[in-house]
Amino acid sequence: MSKIVDEKLDRIRAAVHLEPVDRVPFMCCAPAFSAAVMGKTLAEHFSSMENCCTNILESTKIYAPEIDGLEGALFDPYVLPFFWATKVKVPGDSLSDNELWQMEEKELIQQSDYDEILEKGIAPWLMKFLKEKTDNSFEKAQRFFQYTPTANKRAEEMDIAIVNGGIIEGPFELFCGGRSLQPFLIDDLMEIPDKVEEVFKVTHAWNMQRLEKTLQDPHHKPFGIWVGGWRGTPSMLSPQMFERFSFRYLREIVDLLVSYGVIPLLHFDSNWTPGLKKLLELPKKKCMLMLDGMTDIFKAKEVLGDHMCIKGDVPASMLAFGKPAEVQDYCDKLLKEVGPNGYVMSSGCDIPFNAKLENVRIMTNSVFKK
């Protein structure tokens, strides 16, 4: 690893540990915006993983030449059904060439699938499900997994730190996506909660085994792992249901990552404001809380300021439609009130496909203002 990459990772690590930094780090994720910056359609962007990687990396020279870290040097929509069990529409395939990918959320999982999982296990059921119900998306996504090591090497050669080394989530997200929201909440969590909990335990045990196997590989230890949460949130569920069906699994994932010295990247989309105090139960100065603009980031700082690093959350709407002065004022406010220590400047979730380049440059340059 290059000296420059080491320095960037040290800056991000210091932010996670709430230590003083020479400046606030900037990191982001721009899987679609990078194509727009490079003047490519999304169909061209995803026509090969080499093209996708080239656009993601080369675009940083235009919008963030001194970027500290990317969440990833590669993206493929076909990986999404593995984490959100429903079909994905992809530009240039089931969508027009420059239309954003879409999750086609339908009730693809039936309650009878729960019995099959408990009888035969989650792994064989999931592979069968992905093949039969999501147009064999996992097979299509193999190009992503095969090219990832090359993408990471290319990023390092450009002195760009790749912060995220994998994805894991609690069982809630997978089954909520595959069952769809209303049947999952009403028919399952309300009517058969004990069976759902059994299925969750089986699924979680499998996820944890796979995660620990990754963490035990001394040659490929990741800097951080992306921990997803967007439906199993404290604004969606009662406190009792949130603990039973969502947070208990997230807590165990975080504890395992921390035990191996890997940073949990808490990609918590949606509104987590009602549950911010719950996050005090997670290890202190070990996690990065990544917010998307729905959670009150200033309240998060108030509750978690001496406990957890916060990343975000310049809103997608502001980057796409805001005036430059508005973006500058908001970034300045973030740097002053959420930063400088224990803070990472970033967009709220991904930089949107339709973001104005001028606005993104203001965000990325804000950390260098004196």
Secondary structure, 3 states (H helix, E strand, C coil): CCHHHHHHHHHHHHHHCCCCCCCCCEEECCCCHHHHHCCCCHHHHCCCHHHHHHHHHHHHHHHCCCCCEECCCCCCHHHHHHCCCCEEECECCCECCCCCCEEECCCCCCHHHHHHHHHHCHHHHHHHHHHHHCCCHHHHCHHHHHHHHHHHHHHHHCCCEECEEEEEECHHHHHHHHHCHHHHHHHHHCCCHHHHHHHHHHHHHHHHHHHHHHHCCCCCCCCEEEEEECCCCCCCCCHHHHHHHHHHHHHHHHHHHHHCCCEEEEEECCCCHHHHHHHHHCCCCCCEEEECCCCCHHHHHHHHCCCCEEECCECHHHHHHCCHHHHHHHHHHHHHHCCCCCEEECECCCCCCCCCHHHHHHHHHHHHCC
